Amino acid sequence: MSASGLDFLENWIGANVPGQKGDRAMAGKLAAKLIADAVTAGFTLADMGLEEDDVEKYMREAIVHLDTPGTASD
């Protein structure tokens, strides 16, 4: 995990993850886009503190939290 990787992840989520109530189906598409954009920017999942199996779950949680800050994930 690197500070620049975490900054990339936070900025990417702010720019790409709209709070969409109940639209968790979008998580898979967002996960794929995050991975592609990270590779293009020179970051690995490890740089962002993520593992491949966790990216889609992380996106679902981001959608829920952006829609309703402070909401527990499922």
Sequence and secondary structure as in RCSB ss.txt:
>XXXX:A:sequence
MSASGLDFLENWIGANVPGQKGDRAMAGKLAAKLIADAVTAGFTLADMGLEEDDVEKYMREAIVHLDTPGTASD
>XXXX:A:secstr
  HHHHHHHHHHHHHH    TT TTHHHHHHHHHHHHHHHHT  TGGGT  GGGHHHHHHHHHHHHHSTT    
